[in-house]
Amino acid sequence: MGIGLRVGVELVSALAVAVAIGWWLDNYFHTRPFLLMLFVLLGGAAGLLNVWRLLGPKPQSKPK
Amino acid sequence: MAAGHTIDALGQFELHSVLGPVGASVGFSESSMMMVVSSALTLVLLGVGMSAKAVVPGRLQALAEMLYDFVHKMCIEQIGEEGKKFFPFIFTLFMFILLGNLLGLLPFSFTYTSHIAVTFGLAAMVIVLVTAVALYIHGWHFFSYFFPAGAPIALSPLIVTVEIISYLSRPVSLSIRLFANMVAGHVMFEVFASFIVMMAGAGLVGYLGGAGPLALNVILMGFELLVACLQAYVFAVLTCIYLHDAVHLH
C-alpha cells in the first residue's frame, strides 16, 4: 500500500493547503470565489510537483 | 465494540480524562497519559540501558545503542556533517513517534499518533524549525529556494506560487501520512474484532467462522508492527530531508 498512499497524500495535502490559502485570500479581498478557483488549479499543480519530486528522477544528491 | 449490528470503529479514538477528578480538572486524557508513558520509557531505556557501560553490551544496552546509531547514521547520511547538530531533535521525534505507535498496539492502550492534532503539532514544529534554520543560515537568500535557477522570469508568478504551496503542503502531508496510517490500522483491528464477536453470537458454526477474522487480526498485528516502525522512520527521514534542503538549499 506504500507508494499509492504516499502519492494520494501528497496530492490531497497540496490541494488542501491551496484551498485554505484561496479561501482565506477570498475572505480578505472579498473576491469569492475567483481566487479560490485560481488556487484550486495551482494546488493541483503543486500536488503534481510533489508527486514528481517523489517519483521522478532523483537529482544527483550531495555533490559536496 | 459491536453494539447490536453496528460497528463503532471510531469510538476507540475518543478521549476521556484519566486519573480521576485531578485528571479531569486539567483535561489530562489517555493521549497525554500515553505521551508521558512513552517519554518516560525512552528516558528509562536510555538511562538504564546505558548505565552498564559494558564493552560487550547487554540486551537493553544493545537496544539503546542500536537506536542511537540508527538515528545518528540517518542524520549524517541525509543531512551531511551538519546533521549532527540536529541529532537530538530527530532522535526525540523518532522515539516519541515510534513508542507512540508501538504502545498504541497494546490492548487497553491509546495511540496518540492517531490524532491529527498531535501529528500536525509535530509536523508544524518540524516545518517551523526547518524554515528557521534555512533563514538563519541563508538569510534572504533562502527565498531563492522558491524559484529554480534558469526558469524564464515571465513564469515567476506561477512558479513561485506553486513552489510556496508545495512547501506549505509538507507539514500537511507529513501529518496526514502518519495519522492516516495509524487510524486505518486501528479501524481495521476494530472491524475484524467486531466480526469475531458477531460470528460468535451465531452459535457453534459462528465459533468456527470466527476463526477467519481472528486469524486476519493476528496477521494484521504483524503488519501493524511493521507500519508502526516504518511510519516513525518515514517521519524522521523526511524531517532529515527537509533539513537537508534547509541547510544546502537544493
Interface residues (C-beta under 8 A of the other chain):
Chain A: L5 R6 V9 E10 V12 S13 A14 A16 V17 A18 I21 F39 L42 G43 A45 A46 G47 L49 N50 R53 P59 K62 K64
Chain B: G80 L158 T161 V162 E163 I165 S166 L168 S169 V172 S173 I176 R177 A180 N181 H250
